Amino acid sequence: MTNLSGLVPATRAALAGLPVDVAPRLLGGVLEASVAGELVAVRLTEVEAYHGAGTGAEPDPGSHAR
């Protein structure tokens, strides 16, 4: 489902891949949250992708998941 801005809401399935595959798809996305009754939105212009233990063949020591 695409909204008026052309963005597609993320699903768990879309975010379940390896970081190297998922991170590029997040770029340009918009994260929205309600804070004290006000809508706050930010566009993702930078992402980092670490390959933590248990997420693939090569663990990355820089990962917070390690």
C-alpha positions as a printed Julia matrix, in Angstrom:
66×3 Matrix{Float64}:
  0.0     0.0    0.0
  1.48    3.36  -1.03
  0.41    6.64   0.56
  0.16   10.06  -1.1
  3.89   10.71  -0.65
  4.77    7.55  -2.58
  6.25    5.87   0.51
  5.31    2.29   1.41
  4.73    1.49   5.12
  7.35   -0.92   6.47
  6.35   -4.41   7.52
  8.17   -6.88   9.73
  8.76   -9.05   6.68
 10.37   -6.14   4.78
 12.75   -5.48   7.69
 13.61   -9.12   8.43
 16.54   -9.44   6.01
 20.25   -8.97   6.51
 21.37   -5.42   7.39
 23.24   -5.02   4.1
 19.96   -5.65   2.24
 17.55   -3.76   4.51
 19.55   -0.6    5.24
 19.47    0.84   1.69
 15.68    0.42   1.58
 15.35    2.6    4.71
 17.08    5.59   3.12
 14.61    8.33   2.28
 11.97    6.76   4.52
 10.03    8.79   7.07
  9.83    7.81  10.74
  6.79    9.24  12.52
  6.01    9.3   16.25
  3.53   11.05  18.46
  5.26   13.03  21.21
  3.12   14.79  23.82
  0.19   14.75  21.4
  2.2    16.25  18.52
  3.27   14.38  15.39
  7.03   14.39  14.88
  8.46   13.12  11.59
 12.04   12.73  10.36
 13.35   11.6    6.98
 16.15    9.02   7.17
 19.13   10.41   5.29
 21.79    8.11   6.72
 21.8     4.55   8.03
 24.45    2.2    9.41
 24.27   -1.55   8.95
 26.19   -3.93  11.19
 26.2    -7.67  10.82
 25.83   -8.91  14.43
 26.32  -12.43  15.75
 23.44  -14.68  14.82
 22.44  -12.65  11.75
 24.66  -14.34   9.22
 27.93  -16.06   8.47
 30.31  -13.19   9.35
 29.71  -11.49  12.74
 30.74   -7.81  12.87
 32.5    -6.73  16.11
 31.12   -3.19  15.59
 27.55   -4.44  15.97
 25.55   -3.56  19.06
 23.86   -6.97  18.65
 27.2    -8.75  19.14
